[in-house]
Amino acid sequence: MPPIKRSARITLSAVAADAGVALSTASVILSENQEYLRNFSPSTILRVRKSAQRLGYRANLFASGLPGKGSSLFFMLAVPALDPGTPGAHYSWGLHGDLMGGVAETAHEAGVFPIVVLFKPQPGGADSQSFDRVLHGGAFGAIVCSPPAPLEKILRQRIKESQPIVVVFPERVSEWSSNVVDIDNVALGEQAGQLFARQRRRKWLIILDEENEEAHALRLRGFQKVARECRARVERLPCPHEVSADEASVRVAPWLAKFRPDAVFALASRTAQGFLHACKRVGVEAGTEVLLVGCDCSIWQTPLLPRITSLEASWRQVGETAMQQLGRMRDDGGSRFGSILLPPTLVPGDTCPPAN
């Protein structure tokens, strides 16, 4: 019998109703997964297939990619869901947008499609369990940005089970022996120090998070290496992760007035912004009296304040690289690649002009 004429998209529910079976039964049968087909009688399988053919049904993601088969067209792109009340959340969304843009553009060229998922760490790993069910339900692999610990555990297991996984910006890159795309944070710290050393600055201040993030520790390591080489003095100013730029300026101003550094390296954009405000408070001119280099500051600009010279990851390049590795694993049938640390990008600004 020829397919019936239809005026709307035929859904899996319509196929199930036509065959007289449950929606889940139709979905599993149309997945063509031999392991699951053994659970149904030949007559039920034939009835579902005939209904799908007669109605002109075209398989969706979950019907074509149940466990053990996996769709070759869809992958998961998971990024943290940021609380709008978090200081600097709108800037972070801009960076995540660059990451997703790099992934999407490269995926388009490869003819594959992302399923975008937002996650928040939940007690007991509830978000991670939901993520695992979706990943288990049809995506051939995943790109995950800064996964929390419960999700990391799931991703490691997926890699062991030969599913392509790429982790970008993990909280602790040292705990991943493979499958990571990140920025070379040691090189970033070294480059900041070299910018100051070339201008013969020797009294340095570094503003870092109190939470002791591994990325910041690596930047500090590179920065201190250059400081030792050029015999610069380095003072540290810890700053809570949750403070806003205005709150950071209040915290920084006394240090600026007392220590009078000639070069400052801020490991977060909000503390770099806070330092600029602190300069106005104590009457110090950024870019001449004191040099300032921040991180991930290129998307930030405010009237009447100088543009911050910034060292940062190209989030778009990270997204492109992650997608390239995911596609390569899919094509090669592998699930591992050697971790990639991309070089930092220098975005020129007014607070640390080039040395003459």
RODO-2510 file (C-alpha; in nm, 4 decimals, decimal comma):
residues 356
     n   res          X          Y          Z
     1     m     0,0000     0,0000     0,0000
     2     p     0,1436     0,3431    -0,0922
     3     p     0,2087     0,6009     0,1829
     4     i    -0,0967     0,8039     0,2753
     5     k    -0,1142     1,1711     0,1850
     6     r    -0,0389     1,3947     0,4813
     7     s    -0,0499     1,7641     0,5533
     8     a     0,1614     1,7644     0,8709
     9     r     0,4779     1,6062     1,0002
    10     i     0,4230     1,2480     1,1078
    11     t     0,5280     1,1916     1,4670
    12     l     0,6391     0,8807     1,6493
    13     s     0,3152     0,9014     1,8497
    14     a     0,1161     0,8672     1,5273
    15     v     0,3120     0,5560     1,4307
    16     a     0,2562     0,4021     1,7754
    17     a    -0,1167     0,4743     1,7624
    18     d    -0,1487     0,3319     1,4101
    19     a     0,0351     0,0133     1,5103
    20     g    -0,1548    -0,0188     1,8380
    21     v     0,1569    -0,0205     2,0571
    22     a     0,3054     0,2014     2,3269
    23     l     0,5154     0,5005     2,2254
    24     s     0,8237     0,3498     2,3922
    25     t     0,7704     0,0239     2,2012
    26     a     0,7587     0,2039     1,8672
    27     s     1,0671     0,4071     1,9566
    28     v     1,2734     0,1020     2,0516
    29     i     1,1662    -0,1005     1,7476
    30     l     1,2437     0,1816     1,5056
    31     s     1,5885     0,2210     1,6604
    32     e     1,6764    -0,1074     1,4836
    33     n     1,8887    -0,2042     1,7818
    34     q     1,9158    -0,5829     1,7606
    35     e     1,9668    -0,6255     2,1338
    36     y     1,6323    -0,4596     2,2089
    37     l     1,4433    -0,6086     1,9150
    38     r     1,4766    -0,9516     2,0762
    39     n     1,2297    -0,8351     2,3417
    40     f     0,9417    -0,8138     2,0905
    41     s     0,7547    -1,0670     1,8825
    42     p     0,8216    -1,0680     1,5052
    43     s     0,4580    -0,9741     1,4408
    44     t     0,4829    -0,6622     1,6618
    45     i     0,8069    -0,5559     1,4939
    46     l     0,6551    -0,6039     1,1489
    47     r     0,3391    -0,4129     1,2433
    48     v     0,5370    -0,1108     1,3692
    49     r     0,7634    -0,1066     1,0638
    50     k     0,4673    -0,1257     0,8260
    51     s     0,2892     0,1591     1,0054
    52     a     0,6009     0,3760     0,9867
    53     q     0,6432     0,3031     0,6165
    54     r     0,2768     0,3583     0,5324
    55     l     0,2587     0,6878     0,7233
    56     g     0,5867     0,8092     0,5774
    57     y     0,7516     0,8457     0,9176
    58     r     1,1081     0,9768     0,9236
    59     a     1,2977     0,8700     1,2344
    60     n     1,3809     1,1342     1,4914
    61     l     1,6908     1,1554     1,7079
    62     f     1,5834     0,9177     1,9800
    63     a     1,4257     0,6624     1,7473
    64     s     1,7446     0,6503     1,5391
    65     g     1,9965     0,6579     1,8203
    66     l     1,9053     0,4516     2,1216
    67     p     2,1777     0,2868     2,3339
    68     g     2,4231     0,0715     2,1437
    69     k     2,3612     0,2361     1,8079
    70     g     2,3984     0,6098     1,8446
    71     s     2,3095     0,8748     1,5896
    72     s     2,6003     0,9864     1,3740
    73     l     2,4310     1,3227     1,3160
    74     f     2,3723     1,4590     1,6658
    75     f     2,6077     1,5449     1,9485
    76     m     2,5601     1,7187     2,2808
    77     l     2,7020     2,0620     2,3640
    78     a     2,6720     2,1259     2,7380
    79     v     2,7586     2,4540     2,9112
    80     p     2,6989     2,5798     3,2674
    81     a     2,3725     2,7623     3,3339
    82     l     2,4857     3,0910     3,4867
    83     d     2,2828     3,2624     3,7568
    84     p     2,1943     3,6139     3,6300
    85     g     2,2711     3,7447     3,9787
    86     t     2,6317     3,6237     3,9658
    87     p     2,8814     3,9104     3,9251
    88     g     2,9915     3,9317     3,5622
    89     a     2,7380     3,6716     3,4441
    90     h     2,6568     3,8714     3,1286
    91     y     3,0258     3,8772     3,0337
    92     s     3,0504     3,5026     3,0932
    93     w     2,7503     3,4465     2,8682
    94     g     2,9315     3,6421     2,5982
    95     l     3,2309     3,4093     2,6254
    96     h     3,0092     3,0999     2,6235
    97     g     2,8385     3,2426     2,3159
    98     d     3,1753     3,2575     2,1394
    99     l     3,2428     2,8971     2,2390
   100     m     2,9055     2,7788     2,1076
   101     g     2,9537     2,9807     1,7885
   102     g     3,2871     2,8093     1,7210
   103     v     3,1330     2,4677     1,7818
   104     a     2,8233     2,5372     1,5701
   105     e     3,0163     2,6762     1,2732
   106     t     3,2556     2,3804     1,2638
   107     a     2,9680     2,1355     1,3146
   108     h     2,7796     2,2909     1,0225
   109     e     3,0780     2,2344     0,7963
   110     a     3,0916     1,8713     0,9121
   111     g     2,7171     1,8166     0,8606
   112     v     2,6370     1,7372     1,2239
   113     f     2,4037     1,9092     1,4678
   114     p     2,4424     2,0115     1,8342
   115     i     2,1869     1,9543     2,1070
   116     v     2,2540     2,2428     2,3474
   117     v     2,2120     2,1556     2,7151
   118     l     2,2492     2,3837     3,0173
   119     f     2,3396     2,2295     3,3492
   120     k     2,3630     2,3385     3,7112
   121     p     2,5359     2,1318     3,9773
   122     q     2,2563     1,9796     4,1858
   123     p     2,2697     1,7885     4,5178
   124     g     2,3125     1,4220     4,4386
   125     g     2,4091     1,4960     4,0801
   126     a     2,0489     1,5222     3,9542
   127     d     2,1452     1,7370     3,6564
   128     s     2,4279     1,4996     3,5710
   129     q     2,1951     1,1996     3,5774
   130     s     1,9555     1,3750     3,3389
   131     f     2,2494     1,4635     3,1159
   132     d     2,3595     1,0993     3,1128
   133     r     2,0135     0,9815     3,0082
   134     v     2,0099     1,2203     2,7136
   135     l     2,3651     1,1309     2,6123
   136     h     2,2777     0,7618     2,6419
   137     g     1,9688     0,8200     2,4311
   138     g     2,1125     0,9035     2,0924
   139     a     2,3989     1,1552     2,0693
   140     f     2,7201     1,0114     1,9252
   141     g     2,9325     1,2190     2,1642
   142     a     2,9543     1,5399     2,3642
   143     i     3,1465     1,8628     2,4164
   144     v     3,1160     1,9733     2,7794
   145     c     3,2361     2,3023     2,9264
   146     s     3,3632     2,3075     3,2872
   147     p     3,1731     1,9986     3,4088
   148     p     3,1092     1,9650     3,7852
   149     a     3,2464     1,6610     3,9683
   150     p     2,9359     1,4353     3,9315
   151     l     2,9307     1,4980     3,5573
   152     e     3,3069     1,4438     3,5270
   153     k     3,2585     1,0936     3,6671
   154     i     2,9988     1,0164     3,4004
   155     l     3,2170     1,1558     3,1219
   156     r     3,5156     0,9458     3,2270
   157     q     3,2975     0,6348     3,2163
   158     r     3,1690     0,7300     2,8714
   159     i     3,5264     0,7636     2,7446
   160     k     3,6059     0,4167     2,8834
   161     e     3,3024     0,2868     2,6939
   162     s     3,4461     0,4335     2,3708
   163     q     3,2088     0,7279     2,3339
   164     p     3,3715     1,0446     2,1922
   165     i     3,3876     1,3121     2,4642
   166     v     3,5654     1,6511     2,4663
   167     v     3,6020     1,8486     2,7900
   168     v     3,6798     2,2194     2,7615
   169     f     3,8031     2,4354     3,0504
   170     p     3,7877     2,1637     3,3202
   171     e     3,8170     2,2833     3,6782
   172     r     4,1328     2,0765     3,7287
   173     v     4,3115     2,0061     3,4017
   174     s     4,5814     1,8091     3,5870
   175     e     4,3261     1,5358     3,6610
   176     w     4,2635     1,4710     3,2904
   177     s     4,5222     1,2681     3,0996
   178     s     4,3442     1,3177     2,7662
   179     n     4,0339     1,4585     2,5917
   180     v     4,0770     1,8206     2,7068
   181     v     4,0899     2,1480     2,5132
   182     d     4,2049     2,4378     2,7294
   183     i     4,4275     2,7440     2,7296
   184     d     4,7925     2,7140     2,8308
   185     n     4,7607     2,8979     3,1608
   186     v     5,1304     2,8753     3,2488
   187     a     5,2150     3,0440     2,9173
   188     l     4,9508     3,3084     2,9892
   189     g     5,1152     3,3964     3,3209
   190     e     5,4582     3,4045     3,1594
   191     q     5,3355     3,6389     2,8874
   192     a     5,1925     3,8804     3,1454
   193     g     5,5260     3,8890     3,3262
   194     q     5,7151     3,9416     3,0020
   195     l     5,4966     4,2420     2,9172
   196     f     5,5978     4,4028     3,2474
   197     a     5,9637     4,2982     3,2280
   198     r     6,0081     4,4538     2,8833
   199     q     5,9009     4,7877     3,0292
   200     r     6,1418     4,7487     3,3225
   201     r     5,8673     4,7282     3,5824
   202     r     5,9863     4,5509     3,8962
   203     k     5,7180     4,6055     4,1623
   204     w     5,4344     4,3737     4,0694
   205     l     5,0947     4,2983     4,2217
   206     i     4,8867     3,9942     4,1269
   207     i     4,5146     3,9810     4,2126
   208     l     4,3906     3,6231     4,2370
   209     d     4,0847     3,4340     4,3596
   210     e     4,0736     3,3117     4,7187
   211     e     3,9196     2,9855     4,5960
   212     n     4,2581     2,8645     4,4669
   213     e     4,1390     2,7691     4,1197
   214     e     4,3878     2,5489     3,9389
   215     a     4,3840     2,7725     3,6298
   216     h     4,4827     3,0685     3,8459
   217     a     4,7536     2,8654     4,0191
   218     l     4,9031     2,7815     3,6792
   219     r     4,8955     3,1463     3,5730
   220     l     5,0637     3,2406     3,8990
   221     r     5,3346     2,9805     3,8361
   222     g     5,4187     3,1269     3,4955
   223     f     5,4050     3,4832     3,6294
   224     q     5,6382     3,4067     3,9210
   225     k     5,8842     3,2287     3,6913
   226     v     5,9342     3,5487     3,4912
   227     a     5,9455     3,7547     3,8120
   228     r     6,2350     3,5444     3,9406
   229     e     6,4192     3,5752     3,6118
   230     c     6,3992     3,9557     3,6120
   231     r     6,4212     3,9899     3,9922
   232     a     6,0843     4,1596     4,0278
   233     r     5,9073     4,1803     4,3621
   234     v     5,5596     4,0222     4,3618
   235     e     5,2815     4,0906     4,6129
   236     r     4,9630     3,8810     4,6140
   237     l     4,6144     4,0136     4,6801
   238     p     4,3474     3,7421     4,7236
   239     c     3,9961     3,8479     4,6243
   240     p     3,6746     3,6473     4,6841
   241     h     3,5317     3,4887     4,3722
   242     e     3,1819     3,6248     4,4342
   243     v     3,2698     3,9954     4,4563
   244     s     3,1588     4,2404     4,1887
   245     a     3,3903     4,4881     4,0161
   246     d     3,2752     4,7677     4,2500
   247     e     3,3375     4,5525     4,5575
   248     a     3,6777     4,4547     4,4226
   249     s     3,7719     4,8212     4,3820
   250     v     3,6998     4,8832     4,7520
   251     r     3,9201     4,5871     4,8431
   252     v     4,2026     4,6856     4,6060
   253     a     4,2237     5,0610     4,6770
   254     p     4,4060     5,0334     5,0157
   255     w     4,6606     4,7950     4,8662
   256     l     4,7184     5,0275     4,5737
   257     a     4,7695     5,3266     4,8032
   258     k     5,0020     5,1351     5,0376
   259     f     5,2057     4,9137     4,8056
   260     r     5,2131     5,1452     4,5008
   261     p     5,2871     4,8730     4,2429
   262     d     5,4114     4,9712     3,8991
   263     a     5,2469     4,6688     3,7298
   264     v     4,9328     4,4689     3,8142
   265     f     4,8160     4,1329     3,6788
   266     a     4,4461     4,0601     3,7482
   267     l     4,3418     3,6983     3,6922
   268     a     3,9715     3,7759     3,6391
   269     s     3,7958     4,0439     3,4370
   270     r     3,5954     4,1738     3,7326
   271     t     3,9120     4,2303     3,9423
   272     a     4,0777     4,4056     3,6478
   273     q     3,7746     4,6336     3,6245
   274     g     3,7824     4,6832     4,0006
   275     f     4,1476     4,7845     3,9826
   276     l     4,0672     5,0538     3,7247
   277     h     3,8033     5,1982     3,9574
   278     a     4,0538     5,1818     4,2447
   279     c     4,3016     5,3830     4,0367
   280     k     4,0449     5,6610     4,0108
   281     r     3,9833     5,6429     4,3857
   282     v     4,3496     5,6992     4,4768
   283     g     4,4476     5,9201     4,1825
   284     v     4,6779     5,6788     3,9984
   285     e     4,6844     5,6736     3,6173
   286     a     4,6553     5,3244     3,4694
   287     g     4,8745     5,2716     3,1647
   288     t     5,1496     5,5108     3,2751
   289     e     5,2067     5,5143     3,6514
   290     v     5,0907     5,1567     3,6805
   291     l     5,0473     4,8968     3,4071
   292     l     4,7485     4,6625     3,4127
   293     v     4,6965     4,3318     3,2343
   294     g     4,3685     4,1453     3,2875
   295     c     4,2218     3,8162     3,1700
   296     d     3,9172     3,7804     2,9442
   297     c     3,8580     4,1575     2,9401
   298     s     3,8240     4,2183     2,5663
   299     i     3,4417     4,2211     2,5688
   300     w     3,4347     4,4740     2,8523
   301     q     3,4414     4,8478     2,7870
   302     t     3,2975     5,1412     2,9755
   303     p     3,2972     5,5126     2,8912
   304     l     3,5691     5,7342     3,0424
   305     l     3,7868     5,4381     3,1437
   306     p     4,0772     5,2989     2,9402
   307     r     4,0476     4,9693     2,7554
   308     i     4,2108     4,6926     2,9553
   309     t     4,5032     4,5130     2,7941
   310     s     4,3917     4,1507     2,8069
   311     l     4,5378     3,8016     2,7850
   312     e     4,2770     3,5381     2,7167
   313     a     4,1642     3,2270     2,5438
   314     s     3,9927     3,2596     2,2106
   315     w     3,6714     3,0875     2,3136
   316     r     3,5677     3,0570     1,9497
   317     q     3,8962     2,8824     1,8677
   318     v     3,8450     2,6513     2,1648
   319     g     3,4990     2,5640     2,0301
   320     e     3,6340     2,5030     1,6802
   321     t     3,9155     2,2834     1,8107
   322     a     3,6807     2,0847     2,0348
   323     m     3,4446     2,0155     1,7450
   324     q     3,7320     1,9134     1,5184
   325     q     3,8501     1,6607     1,7772
   326     l     3,4975     1,5279     1,8327
   327     g     3,4473     1,4807     1,4592
   328     r     3,7843     1,3117     1,4218
   329     m     3,7043     1,0620     1,6966
   330     r     3,3673     0,9863     1,5401
   331     d     3,5231     0,9279     1,1971
   332     d     3,8122     0,7189     1,3324
   333     g     3,6011     0,5173     1,5743
   334     g     3,8097     0,6328     1,8710
   335     s     3,7282     0,7939     2,2037
   336     r     4,0589     0,9539     2,3090
   337     f     4,2924     1,2279     2,1909
   338     g     4,5935     1,3978     2,3441
   339     s     4,4863     1,7049     2,5395
   340     i     4,5385     2,0364     2,3600
   341     l     4,6535     2,3559     2,5344
   342     l     4,6034     2,6546     2,3064
   343     p     4,8331     2,9596     2,3305
   344     p     4,6869     3,2732     2,4920
   345     t     4,5793     3,5667     2,2791
   346     l     4,6961     3,9206     2,3582
   347     v     4,4230     4,1784     2,3016
   348     p     4,5898     4,5237     2,3020
   349     g     4,4473     4,7947     2,5244
   350     d     4,5359     5,1225     2,6922
   351     t     4,6502     4,9896     3,0294
   352     c     4,9718     4,8221     2,9115
   353     p     5,0898     4,9832     2,5882
   354     p     5,3644     4,8077     2,3882
   355     a     5,7210     4,8722     2,4972
   356     n     5,9109     5,1184     2,2798
***
